[in-house]
Amino acid sequence: MSKVAELVSTLALPVIEAEGFELVDLEFVKEGKNWFLRFYLDKPGGIDLDDCAFMSEKFSELLDAQDPDPIPQAYFLEVSSPGAERPLKTEKDLKEAIGQYVHLSFYQQVEGEKFLEGFLTEVTDESVTLEVKIKTRKKSVTIVRENIAKARLAIQF
């Protein structure tokens, strides 16, 4: 997380929690000539467009009131849902995803692959276990957590 994102996260987290939302991710990135401050929020039952607009107004007020300005350059503020393929970034995220279909990408190949998709069956401090389907057979694969580059929910086809 960038320094700007860390600072904004510290400022915004009390507002997010007070309104009953969860901060899934926050990024401050440059795309082309423009900077974007993106909040990805969720709550039980999901969030809708009205929730995004409401929180966008809250964040605008919060950031405009800061002196000195934590983001001196011009930027676009975006608030959205993490989507159907929500990233799994925290221990809580992983444990709540047990039983769900997930996508894991790796630093080093596992079973000859750079990523695997399957049902998350177990999460421990050292590893996660997926039930994957290889052709017509189901197989249980345990992955050392240090080898997981990214984890997210996935849509099963």
C-alpha positions in Angstrom: 0.0 0.0 0.0 1.4 3.4 -0.9 2.1 6.1 1.7 -0.9 8.1 0.5 -3.2 5.0 0.7 -1.9 4.2 4.2 -2.6 7.8 5.5 -6.0 7.9 3.8 -6.8 4.5 5.2 -6.0 5.7 8.8 -8.2 8.7 8.3 -11.1 6.9 6.6 -11.3 3.7 8.6 -13.3 5.2 11.6 -15.8 6.6 9.1 -16.1 3.3 7.2 -16.6 1.3 10.4 -19.1 3.8 11.9 -21.3 3.5 8.8 -21.2 -0.3 9.0 -18.9 -1.0 6.0 -15.7 -3.0 5.7 -12.7 -1.7 3.8 -11.7 -4.5 1.4 -9.0 -2.6 -0.4 -7.7 1.0 -1.0 -5.4 2.1 -3.7 -3.8 5.3 -4.9 -2.6 4.7 -8.5 -1.6 6.6 -11.6 -3.2 5.5 -14.8 -2.0 7.5 -17.8 -2.0 11.2 -16.8 -4.5 10.8 -14.0 -4.3 9.7 -10.3 -7.1 7.6 -8.8 -8.0 7.1 -5.1 -10.1 3.9 -5.1 -12.0 2.5 -2.1 -13.4 -1.0 -2.3 -16.0 -1.4 0.3 -18.4 -4.2 1.4 -21.0 -5.0 4.0 -23.2 -8.0 4.8 -25.5 -8.4 1.8 -23.2 -6.4 -0.5 -23.3 -2.7 -1.4 -25.2 -0.8 -4.0 -24.8 2.4 -6.0 -26.5 4.5 -3.3 -24.0 3.1 -0.7 -21.1 4.1 -3.0 -22.5 7.6 -3.6 -23.1 8.1 0.2 -19.5 7.0 1.1 -18.0 9.0 -1.7 -19.6 12.1 -0.2 -18.3 11.1 3.3 -14.8 10.6 1.9 -14.8 13.9 0.0 -15.8 15.8 3.1 -13.3 14.0 5.2 -10.4 14.6 2.8 -11.3 18.2 2.0 -11.2 19.0 5.8 -7.6 17.8 6.2 -4.9 20.4 6.6 -2.3 19.9 5.2 -3.9 18.1 2.3 -2.9 14.4 2.4 -3.1 14.3 -1.4 -1.6 17.4 -2.9 -2.1 16.4 -6.6 -5.4 16.3 -8.4 -7.1 12.9 -8.3 -10.3 11.1 -9.0 -12.1 9.5 -6.1 -13.8 6.2 -6.8 -15.9 4.1 -4.4 -17.0 0.6 -5.4 -17.9 -2.9 -4.5 -15.0 -5.4 -4.6 -17.0 -7.4 -7.1 -17.8 -11.0 -7.5 -14.1 -11.8 -7.6 -13.3 -10.1 -4.3 -9.6 -10.2 -3.3 -8.8 -12.2 -0.2 -6.2 -10.1 1.6 -6.6 -10.8 5.3 -6.7 -13.9 7.5 -10.4 -13.1 8.2 -11.1 -13.0 4.4 -9.5 -16.4 3.9 -11.3 -18.1 6.8 -14.6 -16.6 5.6 -13.9 -18.0 2.1 -13.7 -21.7 3.3 -16.2 -23.7 1.2 -16.1 -21.1 -1.6 -14.5 -21.3 -5.1 -11.3 -19.4 -5.1 -8.4 -18.5 -7.4 -4.8 -18.6 -6.0 -1.8 -17.5 -7.9 1.7 -18.5 -6.8 5.3 -17.2 -6.7 6.5 -20.7 -7.6 4.6 -23.4 -9.4 2.4 -25.8 -7.5 1.4 -29.0 -9.3 3.2 -27.6 -12.4 0.9 -24.5 -12.4 1.3 -20.8 -11.6 -2.3 -20.7 -10.4 -5.1 -23.0 -9.3 -8.8 -22.7 -8.8 -10.9 -24.8 -6.6 -12.9 -25.0 -3.4 -11.0 -23.7 -0.3 -11.3 -26.5 2.3 -8.8 -25.5 5.0 -6.8 -22.5 6.2 -4.0 -22.8 8.7 -1.2 -20.5 9.8 1.2 -22.3 7.4 -1.0 -23.4 4.5 -4.3 -23.5 2.7 -5.9 -26.5 1.1 -7.9 -26.5 -2.1 -10.0 -29.2 -3.7 -9.3 -28.9 -7.4 -10.7 -30.8 -10.3 -8.2 -32.2 -12.8 -10.2 -33.4 -15.8 -12.7 -35.7 -14.1 -10.9 -36.3 -10.8 -11.0 -34.3 -7.6 -7.7 -33.8 -5.8 -6.8 -32.1 -2.6 -3.8 -29.7 -2.9 -2.1 -28.0 0.1 -0.2 -24.8 -0.7 2.3 -23.2 1.6 1.0 -19.7 2.4 4.4 -18.0 1.7 4.0 -19.2 -1.9 0.6 -17.5 -2.5 1.1 -14.3 -4.5 -2.7 -13.4 -4.7 -5.9 -14.9 -3.6 -9.5 -14.0 -4.7 -12.9 -15.4 -4.9 -13.6 -16.8 -8.4 -16.6 -17.6 -10.6 -16.8 -21.3 -11.4 -17.5 -22.1 -15.1 
